[in-house]
Amino acid sequence: MSFDRLGVDSLLQVLHFSGARSLARVACGSRFGFVVAHEAQQNPALLVLKGRPDDVARELRERLASRPTVAFLQYSGRTEAALQFARSNLPPDTEVLGANTRSLLCAVESTAARGRPGTSVEVDHGSDQIGLLLATLPEAKARAFLVAPPSSARAAARAAAAEG
C-alpha cells in the first residue's frame, strides 16, 4: 500500500475514522504506516456502546480506534459477568468504573430530523443489555478514587440534619 499521493494531514483525517483492526493493518504495512497509525490514535475520543454483551464486544472491536483511558460499564445482574466482560474486552491498563443498576442510561448516536446525526438518551429498565462509555485521553493518567467526607464529618452532617 502506498500513501505517496495523500498528504499526511489527509491521511490522518482518514485514519481517525478507522477502527483498531484497520489501524493495525496499516501499521504492519510499513514504517511510515506504523507512525501514522500511532499518530491517528493520539486524538481524544469518546465512544458509547449499548446492547447485549456479545454485540457490544463485537462493535467495540470494530469501532475502537485507540486505547481507552477510562471506561464506565453499566450492567444489571451478576458482577462477575461484568468483570469478565471488562477483563476480556478492555486493555488491562484501562481504568474501569462499573455500576450494577436496574436501569441502563446511555446517550447514543441517532439520526435526528432531516437525517442529521444527533444524540438521544435511552433508558432501559430490567434489561440484559450493558452500556459502555469509553474515553480516550492520551495525555491523561486516570485513577479511580472515592469522593466522600471522612466518617466523622458524615456523622456530624447526619446529626446536624437530624437536629434541623
DSSP file with accessible surface (Angstrom, degrees, kcal/mol):
  #  RESIDUE AA STRUCTURE BP1 BP2  ACC     N-H-->O    O-->H-N    N-H-->O    O-->H-N    TCO  KAPPA ALPHA  PHI   PSI    X-CA   Y-CA   Z-CA
    1    1 A M              0   0  180      0, 0.0     2,-0.5     0, 0.0     0, 0.0   0.000 360.0 360.0 360.0 135.2    0.0    0.0    0.0
    2    2 A S        -     0   0   82      1,-0.1     3,-0.2     2,-0.0     4,-0.0  -0.934 360.0-177.0-117.5 134.1    1.4    3.4   -0.9
    3    3 A F    >   +     0   0   26     -2,-0.5     3,-1.1     1,-0.1     8,-0.1   0.191  53.1 113.4-106.1  13.3    0.5    6.6    0.8
    4    4 A D  T 3  S+     0   0  144      1,-0.3    -1,-0.1     3,-0.0    -2,-0.0   0.816  74.2  50.6 -59.5 -33.6    2.5    8.8   -1.6
    5    5 A R  T 3  S+     0   0  245     -3,-0.2     2,-0.4     2,-0.1    -1,-0.3   0.664 100.0  73.9 -82.5 -17.4   -0.4   10.6   -3.1
    6    6 A L  S <  S-     0   0   88     -3,-1.1     2,-0.1     4,-0.0    -3,-0.0  -0.790  80.9-125.7 -96.0 141.4   -2.0   11.6    0.1
    7    7 A G     >  -     0   0   43     -2,-0.4     4,-2.6     1,-0.1     5,-0.2  -0.425  28.2-111.3 -75.1 159.6   -0.7   14.3    2.3
    8    8 A V  H  > S+     0   0   75      1,-0.2     4,-2.7     2,-0.2     5,-0.2   0.917 117.6  51.4 -60.4 -43.0    0.0   13.4    6.0
    9    9 A D  H  > S+     0   0  130      1,-0.2     4,-2.1     2,-0.2    -1,-0.2   0.919 111.6  47.0 -62.7 -42.7   -2.9   15.6    7.2
   10   10 A S  H  > S+     0   0   67      2,-0.2     4,-2.1     1,-0.2    -1,-0.2   0.920 112.0  50.9 -64.1 -42.0   -5.4   14.0    4.8
   11   11 A L  H  X S+     0   0    5     -4,-2.6     4,-2.8     1,-0.2    -2,-0.2   0.923 109.5  49.9 -62.9 -42.3   -4.1   10.5    5.7
   12   12 A L  H  X S+     0   0   35     -4,-2.7     4,-1.7     1,-0.2    -1,-0.2   0.890 108.4  53.6 -65.0 -37.3   -4.5   11.3    9.5
   13   13 A Q  H  X S+     0   0  125     -4,-2.1     4,-0.5    -5,-0.2    -1,-0.2   0.921 112.3  44.3 -62.6 -41.8   -8.1   12.5    8.9
   14   14 A V  H >< S+     0   0   87     -4,-2.1     3,-1.3     1,-0.2    -2,-0.2   0.941 113.5  49.7 -67.2 -46.0   -9.0    9.3    7.1
   15   15 A L  H >< S+     0   0    9     -4,-2.8     3,-1.7     1,-0.3    -1,-0.2   0.759  95.3  72.4 -68.0 -23.0   -7.3    7.1    9.7
   16   16 A H  H 3< S+     0   0   66     -4,-1.7    -1,-0.3     1,-0.3    -2,-0.2   0.811  98.8  48.9 -61.3 -26.4   -9.1    8.9   12.5
   17   17 A F  T << S+     0   0  170     -3,-1.3    -1,-0.3    -4,-0.5     2,-0.2   0.382  93.5 101.9 -93.7   3.9  -12.3    7.1   11.4
   18   18 A S    <   -     0   0   25     -3,-1.7     2,-0.1    -4,-0.1    45,-0.0  -0.608  68.8-125.1 -89.7 151.4  -10.6    3.7   11.3
   19   19 A G     >  -     0   0    8     -2,-0.2     4,-2.4    43,-0.1    46,-0.3  -0.252  34.9 -92.3 -84.7 177.1  -11.0    1.0   13.9
   20   20 A A  H  > S+     0   0   41     44,-2.3     4,-2.3    41,-0.3     5,-0.2   0.882 123.4  53.1 -60.9 -39.6   -8.2   -0.8   15.7
   21   21 A R  H  > S+     0   0  136     40,-0.7     4,-2.0     2,-0.2    -1,-0.2   0.928 110.4  46.6 -63.8 -45.0   -8.0   -3.6   13.3
   22   22 A S  H  > S+     0   0   53      1,-0.2     4,-2.2     2,-0.2    -1,-0.2   0.915 112.4  50.3 -63.8 -41.4   -7.7   -1.3   10.3
   23   23 A L  H  X S+     0   0    2     -4,-2.4     4,-2.6     1,-0.2    -1,-0.2   0.885 108.3  53.2 -65.0 -36.6   -5.0    0.7   12.1
   24   24 A A  H  X S+     0   0   54     -4,-2.3     4,-1.8    -5,-0.2    -1,-0.2   0.908 108.5  50.3 -64.3 -39.4   -3.1   -2.5   12.9
   25   25 A R  H  X S+     0   0  174     -4,-2.0     4,-0.7     2,-0.2    -2,-0.2   0.915 111.6  47.5 -64.1 -43.1   -3.1   -3.5    9.3
   26   26 A V  H >X S+     0   0   16     -4,-2.2     3,-1.1     1,-0.2     4,-0.8   0.928 110.3  53.1 -62.5 -42.9   -1.8   -0.1    8.2
   27   27 A A  H 3< S+     0   0   23     -4,-2.6     7,-0.4     1,-0.3     3,-0.3   0.835 106.7  52.3 -63.9 -32.6    0.9   -0.2   10.9
   28   28 A C  H 3< S+     0   0  115     -4,-1.8    -1,-0.3     1,-0.2    -2,-0.2   0.651  97.0  71.3 -77.4 -14.0    2.1   -3.6    9.7
   29   29 A G  H << S-     0   0   62     -3,-1.1     2,-0.3    -4,-0.7    -1,-0.2   0.860 112.6 -27.7 -74.1 -36.8    2.5   -2.4    6.1
   30   30 A S     X  -     0   0   50     -4,-0.8     4,-2.1    -3,-0.3    -1,-0.2  -0.979  62.0 -94.8-166.9 170.8    5.5   -0.1    6.5
   31   31 A R  H  > S+     0   0  217     -2,-0.3     4,-2.2     2,-0.2     5,-0.1   0.914 125.8  50.6 -64.8 -41.4    7.4    2.0    9.0
   32   32 A F  H  > S+     0   0   91      1,-0.2     4,-2.6     2,-0.2     5,-0.3   0.917 108.7  52.4 -62.9 -40.7    5.5    5.1    7.7
   33   33 A G  H  > S+     0   0    0      1,-0.2     4,-2.3     2,-0.2     5,-0.2   0.893 107.9  51.9 -60.4 -40.1    2.2    3.2    8.2
   34   34 A F  H  X S+     0   0  123     -4,-2.1     4,-2.3    -7,-0.4    -1,-0.2   0.935 111.0  47.5 -62.5 -43.8    3.3    2.4   11.8
   35   35 A V  H  X S+     0   0   80     -4,-2.2     4,-2.5     1,-0.2    -2,-0.2   0.940 114.8  43.7 -66.1 -45.9    4.0    6.1   12.5
   36   36 A V  H  X S+     0   0    5     -4,-2.6     4,-2.4     2,-0.2    -1,-0.2   0.879 112.9  52.2 -71.7 -33.1    0.7    7.4   11.0
   37   37 A A  H  X S+     0   0    2     -4,-2.3     4,-1.0    -5,-0.3    -1,-0.2   0.925 111.9  46.8 -65.5 -42.0   -1.4    4.7   12.7
   38   38 A H  H >< S+     0   0   96     -4,-2.3     3,-0.7    -5,-0.2    -2,-0.2   0.927 112.6  49.7 -62.9 -43.7    0.2    5.6   16.0
   39   39 A E  H >< S+     0   0   98     -4,-2.5     3,-1.7     1,-0.2    -2,-0.2   0.882 104.9  58.0 -64.7 -36.2   -0.4    9.3   15.4
   40   40 A A  H >< S+     0   0    5     -4,-2.4     3,-0.7     1,-0.3    -1,-0.2   0.779 102.1  56.6 -65.4 -23.8   -4.0    8.6   14.5
   41   41 A Q  T << S+     0   0   58     -4,-1.0    -1,-0.3    -3,-0.7    -2,-0.2   0.464  87.7  79.0 -85.9  -0.6   -4.6    7.1   17.9
   42   42 A Q  T <   +     0   0   70     -3,-1.7    -1,-0.2    -4,-0.2    -2,-0.1   0.454  68.8 101.2 -90.6   1.1   -3.4   10.2   19.8
   43   43 A N  S <  S-     0   0   64     -3,-0.7    93,-0.0    -4,-0.2     2,-0.0  -0.651  81.7-108.6 -84.7 141.2   -6.6   12.1   19.4
   44   44 A P        +     0   0   90      0, 0.0     2,-0.3     0, 0.0    93,-0.2  -0.372  47.6 179.0 -62.0 144.0   -9.0   12.3   22.3
   45   45 A A  E     -A  136   0A  42     91,-1.9    91,-3.1     2,-0.0     2,-0.4  -0.990  24.6-154.8-148.6 156.4  -12.1   10.2   21.6
   46   46 A L  E     -A  135   0A 118     -2,-0.3     2,-0.4    89,-0.2    89,-0.2  -1.000  13.0-177.0-134.6 130.8  -15.4    9.2   23.2
   47   47 A L  E     -A  134   0A  19     87,-2.7    87,-3.2    -2,-0.4     2,-0.5  -0.997   5.2-169.0-132.4 128.7  -17.3    6.0   22.3
   48   48 A V  E     +A  133   0A  36     -2,-0.4     2,-0.4    85,-0.2    61,-0.3  -0.983  10.2 178.3-120.1 125.5  -20.7    5.0   23.7
   49   49 A L  E     -A  132   0A   2     83,-2.9    83,-3.0    -2,-0.5     2,-0.3  -0.960   4.5-179.4-126.8 146.5  -22.0    1.5   23.1
   50   50 A K  E     +A  131   0A  40     -2,-0.4     2,-0.3    81,-0.2    81,-0.2  -0.996  33.3  73.0-146.7 136.0  -25.2   -0.2   24.3
   51   51 A G  E    S-A  130   0A   9     79,-2.1    79,-3.1    -2,-0.3    -2,-0.0  -0.965  82.0 -22.2 157.9-167.8  -26.5   -3.7   23.7
   52   52 A R     >  -     0   0  125     -2,-0.3     4,-2.6    77,-0.2     3,-0.4  -0.403  68.3-110.3 -66.3 147.5  -26.1   -7.3   24.6
   53   53 A P  H  > S+     0   0   46      0, 0.0     4,-2.5     0, 0.0     5,-0.2   0.877 117.5  50.0 -52.3 -41.3  -22.6   -8.1   25.9
   54   54 A D  H  > S+     0   0  127      1,-0.2     4,-2.0     2,-0.2     5,-0.2   0.905 112.8  47.0 -65.2 -39.3  -21.6  -10.1   22.8
   55   55 A D  H  > S+     0   0   66     -3,-0.4     4,-2.7     2,-0.2     5,-0.2   0.897 112.0  49.9 -68.7 -40.5  -22.9   -7.4   20.4
   56   56 A V  H  X S+     0   0    0     -4,-2.6     4,-2.6     2,-0.2    -2,-0.2   0.920 110.0  51.2 -64.5 -41.3  -21.1   -4.7   22.4
   57   57 A A  H  X S+     0   0    7     -4,-2.5     4,-1.9    -5,-0.3    -2,-0.2   0.924 112.4  46.2 -62.4 -42.8  -17.8   -6.7   22.3
   58   58 A R  H  X S+     0   0  116     -4,-2.0     4,-1.5     2,-0.2    -2,-0.2   0.944 114.6  46.3 -65.6 -45.8  -18.1   -7.1   18.6
   59   59 A E  H  X S+     0   0   65     -4,-2.7     4,-2.8     1,-0.2     5,-0.3   0.876 108.5  57.8 -65.7 -33.9  -18.9   -3.4   18.0
   60   60 A L  H  X S+     0   0    4     -4,-2.6     4,-2.2     1,-0.2    -1,-0.2   0.928 106.0  48.6 -60.3 -45.7  -16.0   -2.5   20.3
   61   61 A R  H  < S+     0   0  110     -4,-1.9   -40,-0.7     1,-0.2   -41,-0.3   0.844 116.7  43.7 -64.5 -31.8  -13.5   -4.4   18.2
   62   62 A E  H  < S+     0   0  117     -4,-1.5    -2,-0.2    -5,-0.1    -1,-0.2   0.862 123.7  30.6 -81.4 -37.9  -14.8   -2.7   15.1
   63   63 A R  H  < S+     0   0   98     -4,-2.8     2,-0.5   -44,-0.1    -3,-0.2   0.674  88.0 100.9-101.0 -20.3  -15.2    0.9   16.3
   64   64 A L     <  +     0   0   24     -4,-2.2   -44,-2.3    -5,-0.3   -43,-0.2  -0.561  40.1 174.7 -73.4 119.9  -12.5    1.4   18.9
   65   65 A A        +     0   0   23     -2,-0.5     2,-0.3   -46,-0.3    -1,-0.2   0.713  60.3  22.1 -98.2 -24.3   -9.6    3.3   17.2
   66   66 A S  S    S-     0   0   10    -24,-0.0    -1,-0.2   -26,-0.0   -46,-0.1  -0.938  93.2 -78.1-143.6 164.6   -7.3    3.9   20.2
   67   67 A R        -     0   0  141     -2,-0.3    70,-0.2   -26,-0.1     2,-0.1  -0.436  51.6-127.1 -66.0 120.2   -6.6    2.5   23.6
   68   68 A P        -     0   0    3      0, 0.0    68,-0.3     0, 0.0     3,-0.1  -0.416  17.0-164.0 -71.9 144.8   -9.2    3.8   26.1
   69   69 A T  S    S+     0   0   24     66,-2.5    26,-2.3     1,-0.3     2,-0.4   0.836  76.2  20.5 -89.2 -42.2   -8.1    5.6   29.2
   70   70 A V  E     -cB  95 135A  46     65,-2.1    65,-2.8    24,-0.2     2,-0.4  -0.976  63.4-170.4-133.4 142.0  -11.3    5.3   31.1
   71   71 A A  E     -cB  96 134A   0     24,-2.6    26,-2.7    -2,-0.4     2,-0.5  -0.994   8.4-161.6-132.4 141.2  -14.4    3.1   30.8
   72   72 A F  E     -cB  97 133A  63     61,-2.5    61,-2.3    -2,-0.4     2,-0.6  -0.982  14.2-167.8-120.9 115.2  -17.8    3.3   32.5
   73   73 A L  E     -cB  98 132A   4     24,-2.8    26,-2.5    -2,-0.5     2,-0.5  -0.923   4.4-167.7-110.5 118.2  -19.7    0.0   32.4
   74   74 A Q  E     +cB  99 131A  24     57,-3.0    57,-2.2    -2,-0.6     2,-0.3  -0.904  23.0 152.2-102.3 134.5  -23.4   -0.2   33.3
   75   75 A Y  E     -c  100   0A  26     24,-2.4    26,-2.9    -2,-0.5     2,-0.4  -0.964  34.0-143.1-152.6 162.1  -24.9   -3.6   33.8
   76   76 A S        +     0   0   45     53,-0.3     2,-0.4    -2,-0.3    26,-0.1  -0.981  67.8  26.3-128.3 145.6  -27.6   -5.4   35.7
   77   77 A G  S    S+     0   0   49     -2,-0.4     2,-0.3     4,-0.0    -2,-0.1  -0.830 103.5  19.0 111.0-145.0  -27.2   -8.9   37.1
   78   78 A R     >  -     0   0  165     -2,-0.4     4,-1.3     1,-0.1     3,-0.3  -0.446  51.4-152.4 -75.0 129.7  -24.0  -10.7   38.2
   79   79 A T  H  > S+     0   0   58     -2,-0.3     4,-2.6     1,-0.2     5,-0.2   0.862  96.1  62.3 -65.8 -34.8  -21.0   -8.6   38.9
   80   80 A E  H  > S+     0   0  118      1,-0.2     4,-2.4     2,-0.2    -1,-0.2   0.880 101.6  51.4 -59.7 -38.8  -18.7  -11.5   38.0
   81   81 A A  H  > S+     0   0   47     -3,-0.3     4,-2.2     2,-0.2    -1,-0.2   0.902 110.2  48.6 -66.2 -39.6  -20.1  -11.4   34.4
   82   82 A A  H  X S+     0   0   12     -4,-1.3     4,-2.4     2,-0.2    -2,-0.2   0.910 111.3  50.3 -66.6 -40.6  -19.3   -7.7   34.1
   83   83 A L  H  X S+     0   0   81     -4,-2.6     4,-2.8     2,-0.2    -2,-0.2   0.920 110.4  49.6 -62.4 -43.0  -15.8   -8.2   35.5
   84   84 A Q  H  X S+     0   0  109     -4,-2.4     4,-2.3     2,-0.2    -2,-0.2   0.904 109.6  51.9 -63.4 -40.3  -15.2  -11.0   32.9
   85   85 A F  H  X S+     0   0   18     -4,-2.2     4,-1.6     2,-0.2     5,-0.2   0.942 112.3  45.5 -59.7 -47.8  -16.5   -8.7   30.1
   86   86 A A  H  X S+     0   0   15     -4,-2.4     4,-1.9     1,-0.2    -2,-0.2   0.927 114.0  48.7 -63.9 -43.2  -14.1   -5.9   31.2
   87   87 A R  H  < S+     0   0  172     -4,-2.8    -1,-0.2     1,-0.2    -2,-0.2   0.876 117.2  40.5 -64.8 -37.5  -11.2   -8.3   31.5
   88   88 A S  H  < S+     0   0   73     -4,-2.3    -1,-0.2    -5,-0.2    -2,-0.2   0.670 125.6  31.6 -89.5 -14.0  -11.7  -10.0   28.2
   89   89 A N  H  < S+     0   0   40     -4,-1.6    -2,-0.2    -5,-0.2    -3,-0.2   0.554 107.8  63.5-121.3 -10.8  -12.6   -6.9   26.1
   90   90 A L  S  < S-     0   0   12     -4,-1.9    -1,-0.1    -5,-0.2   -23,-0.0  -0.903  87.6 -99.9-118.2 147.5  -10.7   -3.9   27.5
   91   91 A P    >   -     0   0   29      0, 0.0     3,-1.9     0, 0.0    -2,-0.1  -0.305  36.3-118.0 -59.7 146.6   -6.9   -3.3   27.7
   92   92 A P  T 3  S+     0   0  133      0, 0.0    -4,-0.0     0, 0.0    -5,-0.0   0.761 110.9  56.6 -63.2 -23.2   -5.6   -4.1   31.2
   93   93 A D  T 3  S+     0   0  101      2,-0.1     2,-0.4   -25,-0.0     0, 0.0   0.424  79.3 112.5 -91.4   6.5   -4.5   -0.5   31.9
   94   94 A T  S <  S-     0   0   11     -3,-1.9     2,-0.6   -24,-0.1   -24,-0.2  -0.616  70.8-129.3 -76.8 128.9   -7.9    0.9   31.3
   95   95 A E  E     -c   70   0A  55    -26,-2.3   -24,-2.6    -2,-0.4     2,-0.5  -0.713  30.6-161.0 -79.8 116.9   -9.4    2.4   34.5
   96   96 A V  E     -c   71   0A  56     -2,-0.6     2,-0.5   -26,-0.2   -24,-0.2  -0.888  15.9-170.5-110.9 131.0  -12.9    0.8   34.7
   97   97 A L  E     -c   72   0A 105    -26,-2.7   -24,-2.8    -2,-0.5     2,-0.3  -0.976  15.3-164.2-114.9 126.2  -15.8    2.1   36.8
   98   98 A G  E     -c   73   0A  42     -2,-0.5     2,-0.4   -26,-0.2   -24,-0.2  -0.864  11.0-166.0-115.0 150.4  -18.8   -0.2   37.0
   99   99 A A  E     -c   74   0A  30    -26,-2.5   -24,-2.4    -2,-0.3     2,-0.8  -0.961  10.2-154.6-136.3 115.6  -22.4    0.3   38.1
  100  100 A N  E     +c   75   0A  84     -2,-0.4     2,-0.3   -26,-0.2   -24,-0.2  -0.824  37.9 158.0 -87.4 113.5  -24.8   -2.5   38.8
  101  101 A T        -     0   0   45    -26,-2.9    -2,-0.1    -2,-0.8     3,-0.1  -0.946  52.4-135.5-140.2 154.7  -28.1   -0.9   38.2
  102  102 A R  S    S+     0   0  217     -2,-0.3    24,-3.2     1,-0.1     2,-0.4   0.676  96.4  50.7 -82.5 -21.2  -31.7   -1.8   37.3
  103  103 A S  E    S-D  125   0B  44     22,-0.2     2,-0.5    23,-0.1    22,-0.2  -0.979  74.8-147.2-122.7 133.6  -32.0    0.9   34.7
  104  104 A L  E     -D  124   0B   9     20,-3.2    20,-2.2    -2,-0.4     2,-0.5  -0.854  14.1-169.8-100.5 124.8  -29.5    1.4   32.0
  105  105 A L  E     +D  123   0B  93     -2,-0.5     2,-0.4    18,-0.2    18,-0.2  -0.970  13.7 162.9-121.3 120.7  -29.0    5.0   30.8
  106  106 A C  E     -D  122   0B   9     16,-2.3    16,-3.0    -2,-0.5     2,-0.7  -1.000  35.3-142.0-138.9 140.0  -27.0    5.8   27.7
  107  107 A A  E     +D  121   0B  48     -2,-0.4     2,-0.3    14,-0.2    14,-0.2  -0.909  39.6 179.0 -94.6 113.3  -26.6    8.8   25.4
  108  108 A V  E     -D  120   0B  20     12,-2.9    12,-2.8    -2,-0.7     2,-0.1  -0.851  32.9 -99.0-120.8 156.0  -26.3    7.2   22.0
  109  109 A E  E     +D  119   0B 147     -2,-0.3     2,-0.3   -61,-0.3    10,-0.2  -0.449  49.4 164.8 -68.7 140.5  -25.9    8.4   18.5
  110  110 A S  E     -D  118   0B  42      8,-2.4     8,-2.8    -2,-0.1     2,-0.7  -0.932  43.2 -98.4-146.4 172.6  -29.2    8.6   16.5
  111  111 A T  E     -D  117   0B 109     -2,-0.3     3,-0.1     6,-0.2     4,-0.1  -0.879  43.0-164.4 -98.7 115.3  -30.5   10.1   13.3
  112  112 A A    >   -     0   0   50      4,-3.5     3,-1.1    -2,-0.7     4,-0.3  -0.065  43.2 -40.8 -84.4-168.9  -32.4   13.3   14.2
  113  113 A A  G >  S+     0   0   81      1,-0.2     3,-1.4     2,-0.2    -1,-0.2  -0.162 127.7  16.7 -55.8 144.4  -34.8   15.2   12.0
  114  114 A R  G 3  S-     0   0  212      1,-0.3    -1,-0.2    -3,-0.1    -2,-0.1   0.771 129.2 -70.9  62.9  26.2  -33.8   15.5    8.3
  115  115 A G  G <  S+     0   0   57     -3,-1.1    -1,-0.3     1,-0.2    -2,-0.2   0.622  91.8 144.3  73.5  10.6  -31.3   12.7    8.5
  116  116 A R    <   -     0   0  155     -3,-1.4    -4,-3.5    -4,-0.3    -1,-0.2  -0.628  55.0-109.0 -83.8 142.5  -28.8   14.7   10.6
  117  117 A P  E     +D  111   0B 115      0, 0.0     2,-0.3     0, 0.0    -6,-0.2  -0.373  50.5 156.4 -68.1 148.3  -26.8   12.9   13.2
  118  118 A G  E     -D  110   0B  23     -8,-2.8    -8,-2.4    -6,-0.1     2,-0.4  -0.865  38.3-103.2-153.2-172.6  -27.8   13.6   16.8
  119  119 A T  E     -D  109   0B 107     -2,-0.3     2,-0.3   -10,-0.2   -10,-0.2  -0.981  29.6-177.0-127.0 135.5  -27.7   12.3   20.3
  120  120 A S  E     -D  108   0B  40    -12,-2.8   -12,-2.9    -2,-0.4     2,-0.5  -0.941  24.1-126.3-128.4 155.8  -30.5   10.8   22.2
  121  121 A V  E     -D  107   0B 100     -2,-0.3     2,-0.4   -14,-0.2   -14,-0.2  -0.886  25.3-166.6-102.3 126.8  -30.8    9.4   25.7
  122  122 A E  E     -D  106   0B  73    -16,-3.0   -16,-2.3    -2,-0.5     2,-0.4  -0.945   4.4-166.4-115.2 137.1  -32.1    5.9   26.1
  123  123 A V  E     -D  105   0B  71     -2,-0.4     2,-0.4   -18,-0.2   -18,-0.2  -0.989   4.3-174.3-123.2 125.4  -33.3    4.4   29.3
  124  124 A D  E     -D  104   0B  45    -20,-2.2   -20,-3.2    -2,-0.4     2,-0.5  -0.979  10.3-153.2-117.3 135.5  -33.9    0.6   29.7
  125  125 A H  E    S-D  103   0B 144     -2,-0.4   -22,-0.2   -22,-0.2   -23,-0.1  -0.925  75.1  -7.2-110.3 127.5  -35.3   -0.9   32.8
  126  126 A G  S    S+     0   0   66    -24,-3.2    -1,-0.2    -2,-0.5     2,-0.2   0.804  92.3 153.7  65.5  32.9  -34.5   -4.5   33.7
  127  127 A S        -     0   0   26    -25,-0.4    -1,-0.2    -3,-0.2   -51,-0.1  -0.530  52.9-135.5 -93.6 158.1  -32.7   -5.3   30.5
  128  128 A D  S    S+     0   0   91     -2,-0.2     2,-0.1   -53,-0.1    -1,-0.1   0.267  76.1 106.1 -92.4  11.8  -30.0   -7.8   29.9
  129  129 A Q        -     0   0   54    -77,-0.2   -53,-0.3   -76,-0.1     2,-0.3  -0.408  59.8-143.2 -84.9 165.9  -28.1   -5.2   27.9
  130  130 A I  E     -A   51   0A  15    -79,-3.1   -79,-2.1   -55,-0.1     2,-0.4  -0.884   2.7-142.9-123.4 158.7  -25.0   -3.3   29.0
  131  131 A G  E     -AB  50  74A   1    -57,-2.2   -57,-3.0    -2,-0.3     2,-0.4  -0.982  16.9-172.8-119.9 134.5  -23.9    0.2   28.5
  132  132 A L  E     -AB  49  73A   1    -83,-3.0   -83,-2.9    -2,-0.4     2,-0.5  -0.982   7.4-173.2-133.7 119.5  -20.2    1.1   27.9
  133  133 A L  E     -AB  48  72A  64    -61,-2.3   -61,-2.5    -2,-0.4     2,-0.4  -0.968  10.3-170.8-109.3 125.7  -18.7    4.5   27.7
  134  134 A L  E     -AB  47  71A   2    -87,-3.2   -87,-2.7    -2,-0.5     2,-0.5  -0.971   4.7-167.6-119.5 132.1  -15.1    4.7   26.7
  135  135 A A  E     -AB  46  70A  15    -65,-2.8   -66,-2.5    -2,-0.4   -65,-2.1  -0.979   6.8-158.6-119.6 128.7  -12.9    7.8   26.8
  136  136 A T  E     +A   45   0A   7    -91,-3.1   -91,-1.9    -2,-0.5   -69,-0.0  -0.944  19.4 165.9-105.8 113.9   -9.5    8.0   25.2
  137  137 A L    >   -     0   0   77     -2,-0.6     3,-2.0   -93,-0.2     5,-0.1  -0.824  15.9-167.9-127.4  86.9   -7.5   10.8   26.7
  138  138 A P  T 3  S+     0   0   45      0, 0.0    -1,-0.1     0, 0.0   -95,-0.1   0.776  84.2  41.0 -55.3 -31.4   -3.9   10.1   25.5
  139  139 A E  T 3  S+     0   0  196    -97,-0.1     2,-0.2     2,-0.0   -97,-0.0   0.459  98.1  96.8 -97.4   1.5   -2.1   12.5   27.9
  140  140 A A    <   -     0   0   44     -3,-2.0     2,-0.6     2,-0.0    -3,-0.1  -0.613  59.9-149.8 -94.4 150.2   -4.2   11.7   31.0
  141  141 A K        -     0   0  183     -2,-0.2     2,-0.4     2,-0.0    -2,-0.0  -0.950  25.1-158.1-111.9 104.2   -3.4    9.4   33.8
  142  142 A A        +     0   0   19     -2,-0.6     2,-0.3   -73,-0.1    -2,-0.0  -0.694  17.6 169.6 -90.3 137.8   -6.8    8.1   35.0
  143  143 A R        -     0   0  166     -2,-0.4     2,-0.2   -48,-0.1    -2,-0.0  -0.995  30.4-125.0-143.8 138.7   -7.3    6.7   38.5
  144  144 A A        +     0   0   65     -2,-0.3     2,-0.3   -48,-0.1   -48,-0.0  -0.592  35.8 168.9 -80.9 142.8  -10.4    5.9   40.4
  145  145 A F        -     0   0  167     -2,-0.2     2,-0.5     2,-0.0    -2,-0.0  -0.984  33.6-116.1-151.1 157.1  -10.9    7.5   43.8
  146  146 A L        -     0   0  157     -2,-0.3     2,-0.9     2,-0.1    -2,-0.0  -0.849  17.7-155.9 -99.8 125.6  -13.7    7.8   46.2
  147  147 A V        +     0   0  123     -2,-0.5    -2,-0.0     2,-0.0     0, 0.0  -0.877  43.1 126.8-102.5 100.7  -15.0   11.3   47.0
  148  148 A A        -     0   0   48     -2,-0.9     3,-0.1     0, 0.0    -2,-0.1  -0.982  60.0-108.0-151.2 144.2  -16.6   11.2   50.4
  149  149 A P        -     0   0   71      0, 0.0     5,-0.1     0, 0.0    -2,-0.0  -0.366  53.3 -85.2 -68.0 155.7  -16.2   13.2   53.6
  150  150 A P    >>  -     0   0   89      0, 0.0     4,-2.2     0, 0.0     3,-0.6  -0.206  44.5-105.7 -56.0 155.0  -14.4   11.4   56.4
  151  151 A S  H 3> S+     0   0   83      1,-0.3     4,-2.4     2,-0.2     5,-0.2   0.850 120.7  54.4 -57.8 -35.3  -16.7    9.2   58.6
  152  152 A S  H 3> S+     0   0   90      1,-0.2     4,-2.1     2,-0.2    -1,-0.3   0.894 108.3  49.3 -67.7 -35.3  -16.6   11.8   61.4
  153  153 A A  H <> S+     0   0   42     -3,-0.6     4,-2.3     2,-0.2    -2,-0.2   0.888 110.2  51.1 -70.0 -37.3  -17.7   14.5   59.1
  154  154 A R  H  X S+     0   0  102     -4,-2.2     4,-2.5     2,-0.2    -2,-0.2   0.920 110.3  49.4 -63.2 -44.0  -20.6   12.3   57.7
  155  155 A A  H  X S+     0   0   52     -4,-2.4     4,-2.4    -5,-0.2    -2,-0.2   0.917 111.4  49.1 -62.1 -41.5  -21.7   11.6   61.3
  156  156 A A  H  X S+     0   0   61     -4,-2.1     4,-2.5     1,-0.2    -1,-0.2   0.898 110.8  50.3 -65.2 -39.1  -21.6   15.3   62.1
  157  157 A A  H  X S+     0   0   62     -4,-2.3     4,-2.4     2,-0.2    -2,-0.2   0.906 111.1  48.5 -67.0 -39.9  -23.6   16.1   59.0
  158  158 A R  H  X S+     0   0  170     -4,-2.5     4,-2.3     2,-0.2    -2,-0.2   0.908 111.8  49.6 -64.7 -42.4  -26.3   13.5   59.8
  159  159 A A  H  X S+     0   0   49     -4,-2.4     4,-1.8     2,-0.2    -2,-0.2   0.920 111.8  48.2 -63.6 -41.5  -26.5   14.8   63.4
  160  160 A A  H  X S+     0   0   61     -4,-2.5     4,-1.8     1,-0.2    -2,-0.2   0.903 112.2  49.4 -65.8 -38.1  -26.9   18.4   62.1
  161  161 A A  H  < S+     0   0   76     -4,-2.4    -1,-0.2     1,-0.2    -2,-0.2   0.872 109.5  51.8 -68.2 -37.1  -29.6   17.3   59.6
  162  162 A A  H  < S+     0   0   89     -4,-2.3    -1,-0.2     1,-0.2    -2,-0.2   0.855 111.9  46.5 -67.6 -35.3  -31.5   15.4   62.3
  163  163 A E  H  <        0   0  168     -4,-1.8    -1,-0.2    -5,-0.2    -2,-0.2   0.821 360.0 360.0 -72.8 -34.3  -31.5   18.5   64.6
  164  164 A G     <        0   0  100     -4,-1.8    -3,-0.1    -5,-0.2    -2,-0.1   0.779 360.0 360.0 -86.1 360.0  -32.6   20.8   61.8
